[in-house]
Amino acid sequence: MKTVLLAASLLTATTSFAAFPTLQLKPVAVGQFNSPTTVTHAGDGSGRLFITDQRGKIHILEDGAVLPAPFLDLSAKLVTEQAGFDERGLLGLAFHPGYSGEGPGAGRFYVFYSAPSPDSPGPANNPVNCRSVIAEYRVSASNPNLADPLTERVLLSFNKPQFNHNGGELAFGPDDGFLYISTGDGGSSNDDDVGHTGGSSSRPPGALGNAQDVTRLLGKLLRIDPLGTDGPGGQYGIPASNPFVLADIPAVDERKEIYAYGLRNPWRFSFDSGGAHRMFLPDVGQGKFEEVNLLVAGGNYGWSRFEGPFDFDVTTPSTGPYVTPIAAYAHPGQAGSTGLLPIGLSITGGHVYRGSEMPSLDGKYIFGDWSTSFGSPAGTLLGLEETTPGNFTLSKLDIVGGNPIGRYIPAFGIDEAGEVYVATRTMLAPSATLSDGTPSGQLFKLVEAEVENLQLPADRDNSIYSERTENSNGQGDLFAGLIANFSGMRRALIRFDLSGLPPGSSVATAAVTIEVNKVGTPTGGNFDFTLHRLTRDWGEGNSSGTGTGAPAAAGEATWLQSAFGSQSWTTAGGDFVAAASATASVGAPDFYTWSSPGLVTDVQGWLSQPATRFGWILRGNEVTPSAKVFTSRHSANGPVLTVSYYTPPALTRREAWERQFFKPGQFIDPDGDADADRIAALLEYGWDLDPTLRQDLSAFLQITLSPSSAAVAFRRDPRAVDLEYRLETSPDLAVWTPVVTSTAGALPTGPAYVSEGADPLNAATRRVVASIPLTPASQKALFVRLSMRRL
């Protein structure tokens, strides 16, 4: 194990969810970029998010939409993408702390990208694959949403021997204002290939490796002053407090930019914006383990002597002491006897939560794993909690819809308010698109899920009889089990009304409760009764008999037919899934409950595919006499399905309207008119119209003239609390006077306002009526307009 330099202990990961609430992923932008690598903000109070796409573009998410023009496009500067999979590209973005001020850092930001190297391909024993570039740019003087591509100033660049292990994160220290830069060990594997210190094509054990070689910038965390000039080349400064400035090593030409070393591929690091502003830095492992580190100045994090907390190459020259990780997990199938939780293949760094929307997450580190495999996207969301000072517990987060989430997770982000975002993609190659040409990248906001509970009644039930195939019993009691001293058996069919579950709900738990009101003779007893999901539709009987039932009529389910006179079961006694969805031990008259993950799966499936909602069949022990009589839905104590569920994350009215017709994050020009009906998109939103269908303007704005007044009627949506509606008049088109105003959903006011009532064309909107008196002057010329503006 590593020598502990940092006071921390490594705890075994758990699957407990106690420390973290159940969370949901709220779509923010879908199909707007390919492979997001950074999600950050400028710290300028604008509320904008900046998203780097691996193949060169920096996008701006403003007011819920990705702007059509990129902030900066560096595509032409990047190395050519490698087919199939590539780790190179535009990897990092950071804004100077003084970006929004008037000092030296005003308007400056920094990027990390992979460029072609003039030294490529280099000699066989020291190959050059690409060049890592850290460069400064400035925002345009005329448009805050555009950078000036002509302002590039390269601070630092260095060659890499292979395509992978680039690092690439940039961040400014919250306390010192310096720029921190993560770099990988140069690529390949084991840090012993050509281009790695002491390595060669024969991959010798005991190589020092780039990560341990303090004369090289690879496999390090660097710290520079981007506005200084005393570094090599004069394009940046080296802070005087950097470890290798303070402790110069005689006869070693160490790089003074190094802040920490011994890293393999530090993929995404971040500073805690609260507390002591600690830096959390995960490091991607080789083939067995992933690790999370707390960074300390001068720390050696052990690669390639160690992978995670365990030995990797014990012959690597010792340059310790080493810093142990604060948490680790194993790759699938690699946990062995370590006690570590097997999760995934490649760690992705995240952020300590310091937002206000989820207080229970405050101070917890949210991060993830890229995927459980290369071939199928399956990223996992993780959390790290400091249970006592220096001791951390790793948890797999409870995510609505499941975790892993079915997407690769390349990055996390944070906004100005401290809320956390998850950046994902579904295609392996950075520039690969979906089959319809749509980019595969997504951006989600992490939100807390709120569980709701609902009791749902049975909307159909029936008993079917093996010995009287013509009988059914849809209104009397339900029967199930083998009859004592008789060869016949009964089964009950039950279906539940799911209309009370909101569309898009995610079912957390499901339980069926049924009352037993009578037991078989001679002694009753406890028997297992099972619920099985039915695979064919069936008709409910309408007989009023009890006991043996009454003759079946057309449309009633029997032992042989699912809908009498129409279709038959494939197998006598019902078509159902052989494996039970739930089992309960049933005895004396009482209420009994069936609850299991299988029921959850069934109900979720019916929500997704309503046409398959055939319900369950209830079976008793059909070898030993076990018959029970159950209360049907026609009695007060009929079967009940109790569901706890999560609804989709709450949407504003604008978000809900946009997602009816557009993708999340898609830019919608408020003045645009895609359907060419002369109604701008903002008006279509304010009138609750379909922006893809041509509409008749006169249906939503009418003006009627009389000798003394102009009557105006217009539609208003009180749910659009982000709008202001203004009815205005003007004698000359130069000066406009508001005569009716409605702001943020409030009732209209103004001198011309008459009334507001139901809209005959839309139950969700209102019809506002105004009357504008006509004077002798206005009878000659009066202009009227209805305007809407975003608040």
C-alpha positions in Angstrom: 0.0 0.0 0.0 1.0 3.6 -0.5 2.8 5.5 2.3 0.3 8.0 3.7 1.5 11.6 3.2 -2.0 13.1 3.4 -4.1 12.3 6.5 -6.9 10.4 4.9 -8.2 6.9 5.0 -9.5 4.7 2.2 -12.9 3.3 2.9 -14.6 0.5 1.1 -17.3 1.7 -1.3 -20.9 0.9 -0.4 -24.2 0.7 -2.2 -25.9 2.5 0.6 -28.0 5.5 -0.4 -28.6 6.9 3.1 -26.2 9.9 2.7 -27.5 11.0 -0.6 -31.1 11.8 -1.7 -32.7 10.2 -4.8 -31.7 12.3 -7.8 -33.0 12.9 -11.3 -31.3 14.1 -14.5 -33.2 17.0 -16.0 -32.5 17.5 -19.7 -31.0 20.9 -20.4 -29.6 20.5 -23.9 -30.0 17.4 -26.1 -28.6 17.0 -29.6 -26.8 20.4 -29.6 -23.2 19.2 -29.5 -21.3 15.9 -29.9 -18.9 15.2 -27.1 -18.9 17.7 -24.2 -15.7 17.9 -22.3 -16.1 21.0 -20.1 -19.1 22.8 -18.6 -18.3 26.0 -16.8 -19.2 29.6 -16.4 -17.5 33.0 -16.7 -18.3 34.2 -13.2 -19.7 37.4 -14.7 -23.3 37.2 -13.4 -24.7 36.5 -16.8 -26.0 33.0 -15.9 -24.5 31.6 -19.1 -22.9 28.2 -19.3 -20.0 27.5 -21.6 -19.7 24.0 -23.1 -16.7 22.8 -24.9 -17.2 20.2 -27.7 -14.2 17.9 -28.0 -13.9 18.6 -31.7 -13.3 22.3 -31.2 -16.3 24.5 -30.6 -17.2 26.4 -27.4 -21.0 26.7 -27.1 -23.0 29.1 -25.0 -26.1 28.0 -23.2 -28.0 31.2 -22.4 -31.6 31.4 -21.1 -32.1 27.7 -21.6 -30.9 27.6 -25.2 -27.7 26.8 -27.0 -26.9 29.9 -29.1 -26.6 29.2 -32.8 -23.1 30.8 -33.2 -20.3 29.2 -31.1 -18.4 31.4 -28.7 -15.2 30.2 -30.4 -14.5 27.6 -33.0 -11.0 26.0 -32.8 -11.8 23.1 -35.1 -9.2 24.1 -37.6 -6.5 24.1 -35.0 -7.1 20.5 -33.8 -5.2 17.4 -34.7 -7.2 15.2 -37.1 -9.6 12.9 -35.2 -8.6 9.3 -34.9 -11.2 6.9 -36.3 -13.4 5.0 -33.8 -12.3 6.6 -30.6 -10.1 9.5 -29.6 -9.1 11.3 -26.4 -7.6 14.4 -28.0 -9.3 17.6 -28.9 -10.6 20.7 -27.1 -10.4 19.5 -23.5 -10.3 22.5 -21.2 -11.7 25.9 -20.6 -11.3 28.4 -17.8 -12.1 32.1 -17.4 -9.8 34.4 -15.6 -11.1 35.5 -12.2 -11.0 39.1 -13.4 -12.9 38.3 -16.7 -15.8 40.6 -16.0 -13.7 43.3 -14.3 -11.5 46.1 -15.7 -8.1 44.8 -14.5 -5.4 42.8 -16.3 -7.6 39.7 -16.6 -10.6 41.4 -18.1 -12.1 39.5 -21.0 -9.4 36.8 -20.9 -10.0 33.0 -21.0 -7.9 30.0 -21.5 -8.2 26.7 -23.4 -6.4 23.4 -23.6 -6.4 21.7 -27.0 -4.6 19.0 -29.0 -2.9 20.4 -32.1 -0.7 18.8 -34.8 2.9 19.0 -33.8 5.6 20.2 -36.3 7.8 17.5 -34.7 5.5 14.7 -35.6 6.0 11.8 -36.1 9.4 12.0 -34.4 12.0 9.3 -34.0 11.0 5.7 -33.3 12.4 5.8 -29.8 10.7 9.2 -29.0 7.5 9.5 -31.1 5.4 12.6 -31.3 1.7 12.1 -31.7 0.4 15.6 -31.1 1.1 18.8 -29.2 -0.9 19.9 -26.1 -1.5 23.7 -26.2 -2.6 26.0 -23.5 -3.6 29.3 -25.0 -5.2 32.6 -24.0 -8.0 34.3 -25.9 -10.1 37.4 -25.4 -13.7 38.1 -25.8 -14.9 40.3 -28.6 -15.0 44.0 -27.8 -18.5 44.3 -29.4 -20.3 41.1 -28.5 -20.1 39.2 -25.2 -21.2 36.0 -26.9 -18.3 35.9 -29.3 -14.6 35.5 -28.7 -12.0 37.2 -30.9 -10.2 34.3 -32.7 -7.3 36.6 -33.6 -6.3 37.2 -30.0 -4.7 33.8 -29.4 -1.6 33.9 -27.3 0.0 30.5 -26.7 1.2 30.3 -23.1 2.6 26.8 -23.0 2.8 23.8 -25.4 4.5 20.4 -25.3 4.6 17.2 -27.3 2.9 13.9 -26.4 4.1 10.5 -27.6 0.6 8.8 -27.9 -3.0 9.9 -28.5 -4.4 9.0 -25.1 -3.9 10.3 -21.5 -4.1 14.0 -22.2 -5.5 15.4 -18.9 -6.6 18.8 -20.2 -8.5 20.4 -17.3 -8.0 24.0 -16.5 -9.1 25.9 -13.4 -8.1 29.0 -11.5 -7.3 28.6 -7.8 -9.9 30.4 -5.7 -7.4 31.6 -3.2 -4.3 32.3 -5.3 -5.7 33.3 -8.8 -3.2 31.0 -10.6 -4.0 28.7 -13.4 -3.9 25.0 -12.7 -3.4 22.5 -15.6 -3.7 18.7 -15.5 -1.6 16.6 -17.9 -1.6 12.8 -18.6 1.5 10.7 -18.7 1.7 10.8 -22.5 -0.5 7.8 -23.4 -0.2 4.1 -24.3 -0.2 2.1 -21.1 1.9 1.4 -18.0 4.0 4.6 -18.5 6.8 2.4 -20.0 6.4 2.7 -23.7 8.5 4.7 -26.2 8.4 8.4 -25.3 8.2 7.6 -21.6 11.2 8.1 -19.4 13.1 4.8 -19.2 10.6 3.1 -21.4 11.0 1.4 -24.8 9.1 -0.7 -27.3 9.9 -3.8 -25.2 8.0 -2.2 -22.3 10.6 -2.8 -19.5 9.5 -3.1 -15.9 11.1 -0.6 -13.5 10.9 2.4 -15.9 10.8 5.7 -14.1 8.0 6.9 -16.4 6.9 10.4 -17.4 4.6 10.7 -14.3 7.6 10.3 -11.9 10.0 12.3 -14.0 10.0 15.8 -12.7 11.9 17.1 -15.7 8.9 16.5 -17.9 5.4 18.2 -17.8 3.5 14.9 -18.5 1.6 13.1 -15.7 1.5 16.3 -13.6 -0.6 19.0 -12.1 0.9 22.3 -13.2 0.4 25.8 -11.8 1.3 29.0 -13.6 0.5 32.7 -13.6 -0.9 33.3 -17.1 -0.3 37.1 -16.8 3.3 36.6 -15.6 6.5 36.6 -17.8 9.2 34.7 -16.0 8.4 31.3 -17.3 10.2 29.7 -20.3 9.4 31.8 -23.4 8.1 34.7 -21.3 4.4 33.9 -22.0 3.5 33.1 -18.4 4.9 33.3 -14.9 5.9 30.7 -12.4 4.5 31.3 -8.8 7.2 31.6 -6.3 5.4 29.2 -4.0 5.5 26.3 -6.4 7.1 23.3 -4.8 10.1 22.9 -7.1 10.8 26.6 -6.8 10.9 26.4 -3.0 12.8 23.2 -2.9 15.3 23.2 -5.8 16.8 19.8 -6.5 20.5 20.0 -7.2 21.7 18.5 -10.5 18.1 17.9 -11.6 16.5 20.2 -14.2 13.0 19.9 -12.7 10.2 21.8 -14.2 9.2 24.7 -11.9 5.6 24.6 -13.2 4.9 21.3 -11.4 2.6 21.6 -8.5 2.0 17.8 -8.0 3.0 14.7 -9.9 2.7 10.9 -10.2 -0.5 11.1 -12.2 -1.6 8.8 -15.0 -4.6 10.6 -16.6 -6.2 13.1 -14.3 -9.5 13.5 -16.0 -11.4 16.6 -14.7 -10.5 18.2 -11.4 -12.2 21.0 -9.5 -11.8 23.2 -6.5 -14.5 23.2 -3.7 -16.0 26.6 -3.9 -16.7 26.4 -0.1 -14.9 25.2 3.0 -11.1 25.2 2.6 -11.3 25.3 -1.2 -9.7 21.9 -1.5 -9.0 20.4 -4.9 -10.5 17.0 -5.8 -8.6 15.3 -8.5 -9.6 11.8 -9.8 -7.0 9.8 -11.7 -7.9 7.3 -14.3 -6.5 3.8 -13.5 -4.8 1.3 -15.8 -6.9 -1.9 -15.8 -8.1 -2.5 -12.2 -8.7 0.5 -10.1 -9.9 4.1 -10.2 -9.0 6.7 -7.5 -10.0 10.1 -6.1 -7.3 12.3 -4.6 -7.1 15.5 -2.5 -4.3 17.6 -4.0 -1.5 18.9 -1.9 1.4 21.0 -3.0 4.3 18.8 -4.0 2.3 15.6 -3.6 3.5 12.4 -5.4 0.4 10.4 -6.3 2.2 7.2 -7.1 1.8 6.2 -10.7 3.2 3.9 -12.0 4.5 2.5 -8.7 0.8 2.2 -7.7 -2.5 2.0 -9.4 -5.1 3.4 -7.0 -4.0 2.3 -3.5 -2.4 -1.0 -4.7 1.0 -2.0 -6.1 1.3 -1.8 -9.9 5.0 -2.0 -10.7 7.0 -2.5 -7.6 10.3 -2.1 -9.5 9.6 1.5 -10.4 12.3 3.6 -8.8 11.1 4.9 -5.4 10.5 8.6 -5.4 8.1 8.6 -2.4 6.7 9.4 0.0 3.4 8.9 -1.8 -0.1 10.3 -1.3 -2.8 7.8 -0.8 -6.2 8.2 -2.5 -9.2 9.2 -0.4 -11.4 6.8 -2.2 -11.1 4.1 -4.9 -13.2 1.5 -6.7 -12.5 -1.4 -9.0 -13.2 -2.2 -12.6 -15.9 -4.8 -13.3 -14.5 -8.2 -12.4 -11.4 -6.8 -10.7 -12.5 -6.3 -7.1 -11.2 -9.7 -6.0 -10.6 -9.6 -2.2 -10.0 -5.9 -2.1 -13.4 -5.1 -0.7 -13.8 -2.3 -3.3 -17.0 -1.9 -5.2 -16.7 -2.8 -8.9 -18.1 0.1 -10.9 -16.6 1.0 -14.2 -13.6 1.6 -16.4 -12.6 5.3 -16.2 -13.3 7.8 -13.5 -14.7 11.3 -14.4 -14.1 14.1 -12.0 -17.0 16.3 -10.8 -17.7 19.0 -8.2 -18.4 19.5 -4.6 -22.0 20.6 -4.4 -22.5 24.1 -3.0 -25.8 25.1 -4.5 -29.0 26.0 -2.7 -31.6 23.8 -4.4 -30.5 20.5 -2.7 -29.3 21.3 0.9 -28.8 17.6 1.7 -26.0 17.5 -0.9 -24.0 20.4 0.6 -20.3 19.6 0.9 -20.6 16.3 -1.0 -18.5 15.5 -4.0 -20.5 14.4 -7.1 -18.6 12.6 -9.8 -18.9 9.5 -12.0 -17.5 6.8 -14.1 -17.3 7.1 -17.9 -18.8 3.6 -18.6 -18.7 0.0 -17.7 -17.6 -0.9 -21.2 -16.4 0.8 -24.4 -18.9 -1.0 -26.6 -22.1 0.0 -24.7 -22.6 3.4 -23.0 -23.2 2.8 -19.3 -21.8 5.6 -17.1 -22.3 5.6 -13.4 -23.0 8.6 -11.1 -21.2 8.5 -7.8 -20.9 10.5 -4.6 -18.3 11.0 -2.0 -19.1 12.1 1.6 -16.6 13.1 4.3 -18.1 11.2 7.2 -15.4 12.4 9.7 -12.5 14.7 9.0 -10.2 12.9 6.5 -12.5 9.8 6.1 -14.7 9.5 3.0 -17.4 7.1 2.0 -18.1 6.3 -1.6 -21.6 5.6 -2.8 -23.3 4.7 -6.0 -26.1 7.3 -6.3 -29.7 6.4 -6.4 -30.8 7.9 -9.8 -34.4 7.8 -11.1 -34.4 5.6 -14.1 -31.5 3.6 -13.0 -27.7 3.9 -12.5 -25.7 3.2 -14.7 -27.5 5.7 -16.9 -27.1 4.3 -20.3 -24.7 7.1 -21.5 -21.0 7.8 -21.5 -20.1 10.4 -18.9 -17.2 12.5 -20.1 -17.6 15.6 -17.8 -19.5 17.4 -15.1 -20.1 21.1 -14.7 -21.2 23.7 -12.3 -23.1 27.0 -12.8 -22.7 30.3 -11.0 -25.3 29.2 -8.4 -23.3 26.1 -7.5 -25.8 23.6 -9.2 -24.2 20.6 -10.8 -24.6 19.4 -14.4 -23.8 16.1 -16.0 -22.5 16.1 -19.6 -22.9 12.9 -21.6 -22.8 11.3 -25.0 -24.1 8.1 -26.5 -21.6 7.6 -29.3 -18.1 6.3 -28.8 -16.3 8.5 -31.4 -16.2 12.2 -30.5 -17.7 13.4 -33.7 -20.0 10.5 -34.4 -23.7 11.3 -34.7 -26.9 9.4 -34.3 -28.5 7.6 -37.2 -30.5 10.7 -38.1 -27.4 12.9 -38.1 -28.2 14.4 -34.7 -25.3 15.1 -32.4 -25.2 12.5 -29.5 -24.2 14.9 -26.7 -26.5 15.8 -23.8 -26.4 18.1 -20.8 -28.4 17.4 -17.8 -29.0 19.3 -14.5 -28.8 17.2 -11.4 -32.0 17.7 -9.3 -33.5 16.1 -6.3 -36.4 13.7 -6.9 -39.5 13.9 -4.8 -41.4 10.7 -4.3 -45.2 10.6 -4.5 -47.6 7.9 -3.5 -50.9 6.8 -5.1 -53.4 4.1 -4.6 -54.9 2.8 -7.8 -58.1 0.7 -8.0 -58.6 -2.4 -10.0 -60.6 -1.5 -13.2 -61.2 -5.1 -14.2 -61.1 -8.5 -12.4 -62.4 -12.0 -13.0 -62.3 -15.6 -11.8 -61.7 -18.5 -14.1 -62.5 -22.1 -13.4 -60.7 -25.2 -14.7 -63.6 -27.6 -14.2 -66.4 -25.4 -15.6 -64.8 -23.8 -18.6 -68.0 -22.0 -19.5 -68.2 -20.1 -16.3 -66.8 -16.8 -15.2 -67.4 -14.5 -12.2 -66.7 -10.8 -12.8 -68.8 -9.3 -10.1 -68.7 -11.7 -7.2 -65.7 -12.8 -5.2 -62.4 -13.8 -6.7 -61.1 -17.3 -6.4 -57.6 -18.8 -6.6 -56.0 -22.2 -5.6 -56.9 -25.8 -5.7 -60.3 -26.9 -4.2 -60.2 -29.5 -1.4 -61.6 -32.9 -2.3 -62.0 -31.8 -5.8 -59.9 -31.7 -9.0 -60.9 -28.2 -10.0 -58.8 -25.1 -9.4 -59.4 -21.4 -9.7 -57.3 -18.5 -10.8 -58.1 -14.7 -10.6 -57.4 -12.0 -13.2 -56.8 -8.5 -12.0 -56.0 -5.3 -13.9 -55.4 -1.8 -12.4 -56.3 1.7 -13.6 -53.0 3.5 -14.1 -54.5 6.8 -15.4 -53.7 8.5 -12.1 -49.9 8.2 -12.8 -48.6 11.2 -14.6 -47.0 10.5 -18.0 -43.3 10.0 -17.8 -43.4 8.8 -14.1 -40.6 6.6 -12.9 -42.0 3.9 -10.6 -40.1 3.4 -7.4 -42.2 0.8 -5.5 -45.3 -1.2 -6.3 -47.5 -3.3 -4.0 -50.8 -5.1 -4.6 -53.1 -5.5 -1.6 -56.0 -8.0 -1.7 -58.4 -9.0 1.1 -59.0 -12.7 1.8 -62.6 -13.1 3.0 -62.9 -16.9 3.1 -60.6 -19.9 3.1 -61.0 -23.4 1.8 -62.0 -26.4 3.8 -61.2 -28.3 5.8 -58.5 -26.3 7.6 -57.3 -23.5 5.4 -53.6 -22.9 6.2 -50.8 -20.7 4.7 -49.8 -21.1 1.1 -47.8 -19.1 -1.4 -49.9 -17.2 -3.9 -48.1 -15.7 -6.9 -48.9 -12.8 -9.3 -47.8 -13.3 -12.9 -47.9 -10.7 -15.6 -50.5 -11.5 -18.2 -49.5 -11.4 -21.9 -52.9 -11.4 -23.5 -55.9 -9.2 -23.1 -59.1 -10.6 -21.6 -62.7 -9.7 -21.0 -64.2 -9.2 -17.6 -67.2 -11.3 -16.8 -70.5 -9.7 -15.9 -72.3 -12.4 -14.1 -73.6 -11.7 -10.6 -73.1 -15.2 -9.2 -70.8 -16.3 -6.4 -69.3 -19.6 -5.6 -69.4 -21.6 -8.8 -70.3 -18.6 -10.9 -72.8 -18.3 -13.7 -72.7 -19.3 -17.3 -70.2 -17.3 -19.3 -71.4 -14.8 -21.9 -69.7 -13.5 -24.9 -66.8 -11.3 -24.0 -66.1 -12.9 -20.6 -62.8 -14.6 -19.8 -62.9 -18.3 -19.0 -60.3 -20.9 -18.4 -60.0 -21.6 -22.1 -60.8 -18.2 -23.7 -59.4 -14.8 -22.9 -62.5 -13.1 -24.4 -65.3 -15.6 -24.7 -66.4 -16.1 -28.3 -63.6 -13.9 -29.6 -60.1 -15.3 -28.9 -58.5 -18.1 -26.8 -55.6 -18.4 -24.5 -52.6 -20.0 -26.0 -52.4 -22.1 -22.9 -55.5 -23.2 -20.9 -55.8 -21.2 -17.7 -54.3 -18.0 -19.1 -51.3 -16.6 -21.0 -48.8 -15.2 -18.5 -45.1 -15.0 -17.8 -44.0 -18.2 -16.1 -41.8 -16.4 -13.5 -43.8 -14.9 -10.7 -43.7 -11.1 -10.4 -44.4 -11.3 -6.7 -45.2 -13.9 -4.0 -47.0 -13.7 -0.7 -47.8 -16.2 1.9 -51.6 -16.2 2.4 -53.5 -17.7 5.3 -56.6 -16.7 7.4 -59.0 -14.0 6.3 -57.1 -10.7 6.3 -55.4 -8.2 4.0 -52.3 -9.5 2.2 -49.7 -7.5 0.2 -47.5 -8.5 -2.7 -44.5 -6.3 -3.2 -41.4 -6.8 -5.3 -39.1 -5.3 -8.0 -41.0 -7.5 -10.4 -44.2 -5.5 -9.8 -42.2 -2.3 -10.4 -41.0 -3.6 -13.7 -44.5 -4.6 -14.8 -46.1 -1.3 -13.9 -43.2 0.7 -15.5 -43.6 -1.4 -18.6 -47.3 -0.7 -18.8 -46.7 3.0 -18.5 -44.3 2.9 -21.4 -46.5 0.6 -23.4 -50.1 1.1 -22.4 -51.4 -1.4 -25.0 -49.7 -4.2 -23.0 -51.5 -3.4 -19.7 -53.3 -6.8 -19.3 -52.7 -7.0 -15.5 -51.8 -10.0 -13.4 -53.1 -13.5 -12.9 -53.3 -14.7 -9.2 -52.3 -18.3 -8.7 -52.4 -20.4 -5.5 -50.8 -23.7 -4.7 -52.2 -26.0 -7.4 -50.9 -29.2 -6.0 -52.1 -29.1 -2.5 -55.6 -27.8 -1.6 -55.1 -24.1 -1.0 -58.2 -22.3 -2.2 -58.8 -18.8 -1.0 -61.6 -16.4 -1.7 -60.6 -12.8 -2.3 -62.7 -9.6 -2.3 -63.3 -8.3 -5.8 -63.3 -4.7 -7.1 -67.1 -4.5 -6.7 -66.7 -4.4 -2.9 -65.4 -1.6 -0.7 -62.3 -3.6 0.1 -61.4 -4.6 -3.5 -57.8 -5.0 -4.8 -55.6 -1.9 -4.6 -52.3 -1.2 -6.3 -50.1 1.2 -4.2 -47.4 2.9 -6.2 -44.6 5.3 -5.1 -43.2 7.1 -8.1 -41.1 10.0 -9.3 -42.5 12.5 -11.7 -40.2 14.1 -14.4 -38.3 17.2 -13.1 -40.6 20.2 -13.0 -40.6 22.4 -16.1 -41.4 26.0 -16.4 -44.3 26.9 -18.7 -41.8 28.0 -21.4 -39.8 24.7 -21.1 -42.9 22.6 -21.3 -44.1 24.5 -24.4 -40.7 24.3 -26.1 -40.3 20.6 -25.5 -43.6 19.8 -27.1 -42.1 20.9 -30.4 -38.3 21.3 -30.0 -35.3 19.5 -28.4 -34.1 20.7 -25.0 -31.7 23.5 -25.4 -32.6 24.1 -29.0 -32.3 27.8 -30.0 -35.7 29.4 -30.9 -35.5 32.8 -32.5 -38.3 34.8 -30.8 -38.8 36.8 -34.0 -38.7 33.7 -36.2 -41.6 32.3 -38.1 -40.7 28.8 -39.2 -44.3 27.9 -40.3 -44.6 31.2 -42.3 -48.0 32.1 -40.8 -46.8 35.7 -39.9 -46.9 34.9 -36.2 -43.5 35.1 -34.5 -42.3 32.3 -32.3 -42.7 34.4 -29.1 -46.3 35.2 -30.0 -47.0 31.5 -30.6 -45.6 30.7 -27.2 -47.7 33.5 -25.5 -50.8 32.2 -27.3 -50.1 28.5 -26.7 -49.9 27.6 -30.3 -48.2 24.9 -32.3 -45.2 26.7 -33.9 -45.0 24.0 -36.6 -48.6 24.6 -37.9 -49.8 27.6 -39.8 -52.4 29.6 -37.8 -55.0 32.2 -38.6 -53.9 35.4 -36.8 -57.5 36.6 -36.6 -58.4 33.8 -34.2 -56.1 35.2 -31.5 -56.3 39.0 -32.1 -59.5 40.7 -33.2 -60.2 44.4 -33.7 -63.8 45.6 -34.2 -64.4 49.3 -35.0 -67.5 51.3 -34.1 -68.0 55.1 -34.4 -67.0 55.6 -30.8 -64.5 52.9 -29.9 -62.2 50.1 -31.1 -62.9 46.8 -29.4 -59.9 44.6 -29.1 -59.8 40.9 -28.0 -56.7 38.9 -27.6 -55.5 35.6 -26.1 -53.4 35.5 -22.9 -51.8 32.5 -21.3 -51.7 33.0 -17.5 -49.2 30.2 -17.1 -46.6 32.2 -19.1 -45.2 34.0 -16.0 -42.1 35.0 -17.9 -44.0 37.3 -20.3 -45.5 40.7 -20.3 -48.5 41.3 -22.6 -49.0 44.9 -23.7 -51.8 46.3 -25.8 -50.6 49.7 -27.0 -51.9 52.5 -29.1 -50.2 55.2 -31.2 -51.3 58.1 -33.3 -48.2 58.1 -35.5 -46.3 54.9 -35.0 -43.6 56.8 -33.2 -44.9 57.0 -29.6 -46.8 54.0 -28.1 -49.0 54.2 -25.0 -49.9 51.0 -23.1 -53.6 50.7 -22.5 -53.8 47.1 -21.2 -50.9 45.3 -19.4 -50.5 41.9 -17.9 -47.2 41.0 -16.3 -46.0 37.6 -15.0 -49.4 36.0 -15.3 -51.2 38.6 -13.3 -54.7 39.9 -14.2 -54.7 42.6 -16.9 -54.9 46.2 -15.9 -55.1 49.5 -17.7 -57.6 52.2 -18.8 -58.8 50.2 -21.8 -59.3 46.9 -19.9 -62.9 45.7 -19.9 -62.9 42.0 -18.9 -61.3 38.6 -19.1 -63.0 35.3 -19.6 -62.8 31.8 -20.8 -61.1 31.3 -24.2 -63.6 29.3 -26.4 -60.7 27.8 -28.3 -58.4 26.8 -25.4 -59.3 25.9 -21.9 -55.9 26.8 -20.6 -55.8 30.3 -21.9 -57.9 33.5 -21.4 -59.6 35.9 -23.7 -59.0 39.6 -22.8 -61.4 42.2 -24.0 -60.4 45.9 -24.2 -62.2 49.0 -25.4 -60.3 52.0 -26.8 -62.4 55.2 -27.0 -62.1 57.0 -30.3 -61.6 60.8 -30.3 -62.0 63.0 -33.3 -58.2 62.9 -33.7 -57.9 59.2 -33.3 -60.8 58.6 -35.7 -58.5 60.0 -38.4 -55.4 57.8 -37.4 -55.1 55.3 -34.6 -52.7 52.4 -34.6 -53.0 49.4 -32.2 -50.5 46.7 -31.5 -50.2 43.8 -29.1 -46.6 43.2 -28.0 -45.1 40.5 -25.8 -41.7 40.6 -24.1 -39.7 38.2 -22.0 -39.2 39.3 -18.4 
